[in-house]
Amino acid sequence: MAKEVCCSFTKDPVESGPEVFQLIDVVNKKLKRLQRRVIREADLTPPQYSILAMLWEKDGRPFNELASACCCSRATITGIIDTMEKKGLVKREPNPGDRRSLLVKLTEKGEALRRSAPTPQSIFGNCCSGIEPEEFGQLDRLLRKLNDTLA
């Protein structure tokens, strides 16, 4: 079992970025560890799960859209899609709207996995019982604002 990441933070609100960014990093690592533990049972990696979730929402997405959503390069997405193709979860098809690109589409096996794979709610639903819905709204707005300023 991996050793728990332990970082001490002051209880007082901070007025500058470094400690906030360190806290965001720690929270991200904990959430990824939680996600990995749950989706491991479905024989998926977090990027594979994210791609499947996007395709379950809207099938037939171009590589660049998947790469952008996963915050990685097209080359990285190509490697992930290669592995998913070998598992029989997705396939590549020509893009009728752009003959220079391909679309990633679900196979029957990839579609069927939707019924057995954990939902985001089942992964993260019980982890944050101490945070009220309106606090999640505040957090969402602040993180989006931070993300926009870093873009």
C-alpha atoms as a printed R data frame, in Angstrom:
    type eleno elety resid chain resno       x      y       z
1   ATOM     1    CA   MET     A     1   0.000  0.000   0.000
2   ATOM     2    CA   ALA     A     2   1.341  3.416  -0.929
3   ATOM     3    CA   LYS     A     3   2.274  5.722   1.905
4   ATOM     4    CA   GLU     A     4  -0.254  8.511   2.486
5   ATOM     5    CA   VAL     A     5   0.867 11.925   1.265
6   ATOM     6    CA   CYS     A     6   1.075 14.163   4.292
7   ATOM     7    CA   CYS     A     7   1.455 17.879   4.106
8   ATOM     8    CA   SER     A     8   0.834 20.357   6.846
9   ATOM     9    CA   PHE     A     9  -0.975 23.552   6.067
10  ATOM    10    CA   THR     A    10  -1.794 26.466   8.280
11  ATOM    11    CA   LYS     A    11  -5.408 26.759   9.358
12  ATOM    12    CA   ASP     A    12  -5.357 30.475   8.523
13  ATOM    13    CA   PRO     A    13  -6.366 31.563   5.004
14  ATOM    14    CA   VAL     A    14  -3.400 32.414   2.824
15  ATOM    15    CA   GLU     A    15  -3.085 35.611   0.847
16  ATOM    16    CA   SER     A    16  -0.651 34.401  -1.799
17  ATOM    17    CA   GLY     A    17  -0.455 31.612  -4.320
18  ATOM    18    CA   PRO     A    18   2.343 29.189  -3.387
19  ATOM    19    CA   GLU     A    19   0.616 27.465  -0.478
20  ATOM    20    CA   VAL     A    20  -2.702 27.390  -2.370
21  ATOM    21    CA   PHE     A    21  -1.002 25.801  -5.386
22  ATOM    22    CA   GLN     A    22   0.678 23.234  -3.142
23  ATOM    23    CA   LEU     A    23  -2.702 22.409  -1.596
24  ATOM    24    CA   ILE     A    24  -4.305 22.065  -5.061
25  ATOM    25    CA   ASP     A    25  -1.510 19.656  -6.003
26  ATOM    26    CA   VAL     A    26  -2.014 17.552  -2.850
27  ATOM    27    CA   VAL     A    27  -5.796 17.419  -3.357
28  ATOM    28    CA   ASN     A    28  -5.285 16.449  -7.014
29  ATOM    29    CA   LYS     A    29  -2.969 13.586  -6.036
30  ATOM    30    CA   LYS     A    30  -5.443 12.293  -3.452
31  ATOM    31    CA   LEU     A    31  -8.331 12.430  -5.930
32  ATOM    32    CA   LYS     A    32  -6.285 10.636  -8.603
33  ATOM    33    CA   ARG     A    33  -5.339  7.926  -6.108
34  ATOM    34    CA   LEU     A    34  -9.008  7.490  -5.198
35  ATOM    35    CA   GLN     A    35  -9.998  7.353  -8.877
36  ATOM    36    CA   ARG     A    36  -7.241  4.844  -9.737
37  ATOM    37    CA   ARG     A    37  -8.298  2.553  -6.897
38  ATOM    38    CA   VAL     A    38 -11.919  2.463  -8.099
39  ATOM    39    CA   ILE     A    39 -11.366  2.215 -11.866
40  ATOM    40    CA   ARG     A    40  -8.591 -0.362 -11.539
41  ATOM    41    CA   GLU     A    41 -11.368 -2.932 -11.093
42  ATOM    42    CA   ALA     A    42 -12.558 -2.093 -14.637
43  ATOM    43    CA   ASP     A    43  -8.974 -2.564 -15.958
44  ATOM    44    CA   LEU     A    44  -8.763  1.101 -16.967
45  ATOM    45    CA   THR     A    45  -6.317  3.928 -16.376
46  ATOM    46    CA   PRO     A    46  -7.573  7.417 -15.447
47  ATOM    47    CA   PRO     A    47  -6.935  8.791 -18.982
48  ATOM    48    CA   GLN     A    48  -8.734  5.796 -20.544
49  ATOM    49    CA   TYR     A    49 -11.663  6.318 -18.179
50  ATOM    50    CA   SER     A    50 -11.787 10.037 -19.024
51  ATOM    51    CA   ILE     A    51 -11.834  9.314 -22.753
52  ATOM    52    CA   LEU     A    52 -14.563  6.699 -22.346
53  ATOM    53    CA   ALA     A    53 -16.635  9.109 -20.245
54  ATOM    54    CA   MET     A    54 -16.352 11.760 -22.984
55  ATOM    55    CA   LEU     A    55 -17.335  9.230 -25.655
56  ATOM    56    CA   TRP     A    56 -20.267  7.979 -23.565
57  ATOM    57    CA   GLU     A    57 -21.457 11.579 -23.455
58  ATOM    58    CA   LYS     A    58 -20.925 12.145 -27.215
59  ATOM    59    CA   ASP     A    59 -19.513  9.401 -29.407
60  ATOM    60    CA   GLY     A    60 -17.266 10.125 -32.378
61  ATOM    61    CA   ARG     A    61 -14.837 12.779 -31.202
62  ATOM    62    CA   PRO     A    62 -11.696 13.946 -33.021
63  ATOM    63    CA   PHE     A    63  -8.264 13.318 -31.505
64  ATOM    64    CA   ASN     A    64  -7.535 17.016 -30.947
65  ATOM    65    CA   GLU     A    65 -10.755 17.426 -28.925
66  ATOM    66    CA   LEU     A    66  -9.817 14.473 -26.698
67  ATOM    67    CA   ALA     A    67  -6.248 15.759 -26.299
68  ATOM    68    CA   SER     A    68  -7.481 19.218 -25.336
69  ATOM    69    CA   ALA     A    69  -9.984 17.851 -22.806
70  ATOM    70    CA   CYS     A    70  -7.299 15.625 -21.241
71  ATOM    71    CA   CYS     A    71  -4.710 18.461 -21.254
72  ATOM    72    CA   CYS     A    72  -2.174 16.418 -23.182
73  ATOM    73    CA   SER     A    73  -0.603 16.265 -26.617
74  ATOM    74    CA   ARG     A    74  -2.052 14.556 -29.646
75  ATOM    75    CA   ALA     A    75   0.863 12.088 -29.516
76  ATOM    76    CA   THR     A    76  -0.067 11.113 -25.948
77  ATOM    77    CA   ILE     A    77  -3.736 10.664 -26.911
78  ATOM    78    CA   THR     A    78  -2.664  8.522 -29.869
79  ATOM    79    CA   GLY     A    79  -0.830  6.160 -27.503
80  ATOM    80    CA   ILE     A    80  -3.820  5.959 -25.150
81  ATOM    81    CA   ILE     A    81  -6.197  5.309 -28.068
82  ATOM    82    CA   ASP     A    82  -3.819  2.624 -29.416
83  ATOM    83    CA   THR     A    83  -4.055  0.783 -26.080
84  ATOM    84    CA   MET     A    84  -7.829  1.212 -25.956
85  ATOM    85    CA   GLU     A    85  -8.112 -0.180 -29.495
86  ATOM    86    CA   LYS     A    86  -6.105 -3.238 -28.466
87  ATOM    87    CA   LYS     A    87  -8.557 -3.726 -25.583
88  ATOM    88    CA   GLY     A    88 -11.415 -3.509 -28.090
89  ATOM    89    CA   LEU     A    89 -12.988 -0.427 -26.466
90  ATOM    90    CA   VAL     A    90 -12.699  2.101 -29.300
91  ATOM    91    CA   LYS     A    91 -12.045  2.283 -33.030
92  ATOM    92    CA   ARG     A    92 -10.836  4.930 -35.436
93  ATOM    93    CA   GLU     A    93 -13.078  6.078 -38.277
94  ATOM    94    CA   PRO     A    94 -12.638  8.716 -40.984
95  ATOM    95    CA   ASN     A    95 -14.052 12.113 -40.085
96  ATOM    96    CA   PRO     A    96 -16.716 12.944 -42.694
97  ATOM    97    CA   GLY     A    97 -16.334 16.645 -41.885
98  ATOM    98    CA   ASP     A    98 -12.527 16.716 -42.288
99  ATOM    99    CA   ARG     A    99 -10.791 14.104 -44.403
100 ATOM   100    CA   ARG     A   100  -7.438 14.907 -42.750
101 ATOM   101    CA   SER     A   101  -8.614 13.725 -39.341
102 ATOM   102    CA   LEU     A   102 -10.013 10.631 -37.676
103 ATOM   103    CA   LEU     A   103 -12.765 10.230 -35.125
104 ATOM   104    CA   VAL     A   104 -12.570  8.001 -32.067
105 ATOM   105    CA   LYS     A   105 -15.736  5.942 -31.683
106 ATOM   106    CA   LEU     A   106 -16.904  3.409 -29.137
107 ATOM   107    CA   THR     A   107 -17.089 -0.260 -29.998
108 ATOM   108    CA   GLU     A   108 -19.862 -2.463 -28.629
109 ATOM   109    CA   LYS     A   109 -17.493 -3.489 -25.836
110 ATOM   110    CA   GLY     A   110 -16.714  0.155 -25.017
111 ATOM   111    CA   GLU     A   111 -20.410  1.013 -24.971
112 ATOM   112    CA   ALA     A   112 -21.207 -2.024 -22.804
113 ATOM   113    CA   LEU     A   113 -18.562 -0.941 -20.285
114 ATOM   114    CA   ARG     A   114 -20.715  2.102 -19.517
115 ATOM   115    CA   ARG     A   115 -23.112 -0.143 -17.579
116 ATOM   116    CA   SER     A   116 -20.394 -1.777 -15.458
117 ATOM   117    CA   ALA     A   117 -17.787  0.973 -15.068
118 ATOM   118    CA   PRO     A   118 -17.960  3.156 -11.979
119 ATOM   119    CA   THR     A   119 -19.664  6.509 -12.438
120 ATOM   120    CA   PRO     A   120 -17.929  9.743 -11.388
121 ATOM   121    CA   GLN     A   121 -20.568  9.974  -8.642
122 ATOM   122    CA   SER     A   122 -19.587  6.540  -7.315
123 ATOM   123    CA   ILE     A   123 -15.895  7.478  -7.427
124 ATOM   124    CA   PHE     A   124 -16.100 10.902  -5.813
125 ATOM   125    CA   GLY     A   125 -19.607 10.986  -4.325
126 ATOM   126    CA   ASN     A   126 -18.717 10.101  -0.747
127 ATOM   127    CA   CYS     A   127 -15.295 11.687  -0.497
128 ATOM   128    CA   CYS     A   128 -16.380 15.204   0.317
129 ATOM   129    CA   SER     A   129 -19.300 14.922   2.721
130 ATOM   130    CA   GLY     A   130 -18.062 17.923   4.707
131 ATOM   131    CA   ILE     A   131 -18.514 20.330   1.790
132 ATOM   132    CA   GLU     A   132 -21.950 21.842   1.176
133 ATOM   133    CA   PRO     A   133 -23.361 22.163  -2.374
134 ATOM   134    CA   GLU     A   134 -23.054 25.962  -2.347
135 ATOM   135    CA   GLU     A   135 -19.401 25.617  -1.284
136 ATOM   136    CA   PHE     A   136 -18.824 23.361  -4.307
137 ATOM   137    CA   GLY     A   137 -20.331 26.155  -6.407
138 ATOM   138    CA   GLN     A   138 -17.892 28.671  -4.924
139 ATOM   139    CA   LEU     A   139 -14.983 26.295  -5.402
140 ATOM   140    CA   ASP     A   140 -16.011 25.666  -9.011
141 ATOM   141    CA   ARG     A   141 -16.137 29.398  -9.775
142 ATOM   142    CA   LEU     A   142 -12.754 30.058  -8.152
143 ATOM   143    CA   LEU     A   143 -11.017 27.130  -9.835
144 ATOM   144    CA   ARG     A   144 -12.448 28.133 -13.227
145 ATOM   145    CA   LYS     A   145 -11.228 31.694 -12.664
146 ATOM   146    CA   LEU     A   146  -7.780 30.370 -11.699
147 ATOM   147    CA   ASN     A   147  -7.734 28.073 -14.728
148 ATOM   148    CA   ASP     A   148  -8.648 30.962 -17.044
149 ATOM   149    CA   THR     A   149  -5.863 33.166 -15.641
150 ATOM   150    CA   LEU     A   150  -3.317 30.383 -16.156
151 ATOM   151    CA   ALA     A   151  -4.384 29.787 -19.755
